Amino acid sequence: MKPVSQPTRIRGIYAELSRLWGPQHWWPAHTTFEVILGAYLTQNTAWVNVEQALRNLRAAGRLSLAGVRDASLAELESLIRPSGYFRQKARRLKTFVAYLDERYQGSLDRMFAQPTEKLRGELLGLNGVGPETADSILLYAGNHPVFVIDAYTRRILERHEILSSGSDYEELRSLFEGALAVIPAKRPAGSARPEIRPADYLGAVHSPSPMSTARRTPLVQVFNEMHGLLVGVGKHYCLKSQPRCDECPLRKFLPAGR
């Protein structure tokens, strides 16, 4: 029997999860800048901590580009403290705002109008912005067609023996983008009604928000949904220790003997 290719296996995972769970409503936010804030704040911490930091910023009237620009560094550090590494993150947010002001006159629309690879290179040149953060900003805030690779995605790929642990970020990103590029022509993401919503999974599905329901191109929507679906698997089934493979919706995709 001919082995199933990597892209085909990835498309199979997407089809199964989207059929079972439906739209994930990532990224949960009200504004484009809130998405960018979240992409910075979620570095090395759980999303629940990011939510608390965002609530602090909102309560203080700082959950905006102008709010972060006008806040003192000490105030910003205090507000985002729940997200951890708050001193580093506060400085990095100030750096981003300074970059946006200098390069694009403070306009996110002008920034996101740049070609994807050009803008990606600029973001990666900012202090504290690695590939995952840059691609989260591009995909979820700017609607650029880039796929986000995170620790959950790596863990799932390794356990399903789609790629080895030595694969670098760009290799994985290229693989996903190529594998998922053919899906929009067949069916936009989220068009099917979810078939199953496991009780213990419900809490991970975000409520619709202005950003999660914003109009996107079909390809960007597929990348958005696939990343959210894999996060769900990683958080609730493909755990770092003691994975729940017997209960996982991707169990049938595991290689024989796993």
Sequence and secondary structure as in RCSB ss.txt:
>XXXX:A:sequence
MKPVSQPTRIRGIYAELSRLWGPQHWWPAHTTFEVILGAYLTQNTAWVNVEQALRNLRAAGRLSLAGVRDASLAE
LESLIRPSGYFRQKARRLKTFVAYLDERYQGSLDRMFAQPTEKLRGELLGLNGVGPETADSILLYAGNHPVFVID
AYTRRILERHEILSSGSDYEELRSLFEGALAVIPAKRPAGSARPEIRPADYLGAVHSPSPMSTARRTPLVQVFNE
MHGLLVGVGKHYCLKSQPRCDECPLRKFLPAGR
>XXXX:A:secstr
     HHHHHHHHHHHHHHHH     S  SSHHHHHHHHHHTTTS HHHHHHHHHHHHHTT SSHHHHHHS HHH
HHHHTGGGSSHHHHHHHHHHHHHHHHHHHTT HHHHHTS HHHHHHHHHTSTT  HHHHHHIIIIIT  S     
HHHHHHHHHTTSS TT  HHHHHHHHHHHHTTSTTT  TT S      TTTGGGS    TTTTS   HHHHHHHH
HHHHHHHHHHHTS SSS  GGG TTGGGS TT 
